[in-house]
Amino acid sequence: MNEEILLEVTEDDDGQRLDKWLSMQNLGLTRTAIQNLIENGGVLVNGKTVAKNYKQRSGDSITVTISEPVELNTEPENIPLDIVYEDESLLVVNKPKGMVVHPAPGNYSGTLVNALLYHCGDSLSGINGVIRPGIVHRIDKNTSGLLIVAKTDSAHKILAEQIKEHSFTREYECVACGKFRESEGTVNAPIGRNPNDRKKMCVTEKNSKNAITHYCVIEQFEKYAHIKCILETGRTHQIRVHMAYKGHPVLGDDVYGKAFKGIDGQCLHAKKIGFIHPVTEKYMEFDSELPGYFTDILRKVK
């Protein structure tokens, strides 16, 4: 059965954005999940649907309907996982290049979620729904490296808030095309859907979100450079879009740059991840070695 929650706005909360206010009401939902719920009619104000940025008024009656989780059809699969760390609240996984994070059209099996369901059983956060259980953040299919998976809803919510507040450490390394004039810099350019191709992202002021990437050159070669990128924000394809925007697309990126013989997709690795543990409240940081495909590319471009 669906769970229906009734709330009333007090004078102290008058004028607040609805989605922000609901995210502080201990509903067990992230702000993104609440926004999706509002957009899908799961939140009513005085019996009517509203926009997620609705400015509520004292005395408003809020009805939140949380649907019962749909039974997950994604099957557990005995796929080896490179688990860097695991406890009762979360695990950190080193995802190989070529593995899709969660099921999607064309990739309903062999995903990280299939492997996690086999390894964790029912011990995965359900906040992101039945298709992405436990997935707090994602990396692209052809990006390798570290990502964090939540086992409990409370851990998921706390980790998602850290990402939102930019206190979540995410460092990547990539091979980018061309010679950099400066050894380090920052790309501060908003990212949104490409109006001419909805499958792609682009730097745009229209319907976009703030996006900031810090980078530094680890080693400059004749035609390519080994780069470290630190995410301040985490937008879809952020590093790939920002590097292409700078005129230095990630090597092998056939979406925002050019394909490269001997590599399937972009040469990009999520090397370091750091966060405050949702239970112990201690800062934890993990670093992974560059995978074989990446070091092979470095040898070739040298």
Salt bridges, closest charged atoms under 4 A:
ASP19 OD2 - ARG17 NH2 2.70
ASP19 OD2 - ARG31 NE 3.45
GLU39 OE2 - LYS52 NZ 3.29
GLU86 OE1 - HIS119 NE2 2.98
GLU86 OE2 - LYS151 NZ 2.73
ASP87 OD2 - HIS277 NE2 2.60
ASP140 OD1 - HIS237 NE2 3.65
ASP140 OD2 - ARG240 NH1 2.83
GLU171 OE1 - LYS272 NZ 3.83
GLU173 OE1 - HIS226 NE2 2.76
GLU182 OE2 - LYS246 NZ 3.63
GLU232 OE1 - HIS214 NE2 2.66
ASP253 OD2 - ARG240 NE 2.87
GLU285 OE2 - LYS272 NZ 3.87
ASP287 OD1 - LYS271 NZ 2.83
ASP296 OD1 - ARG299 NH2 2.09
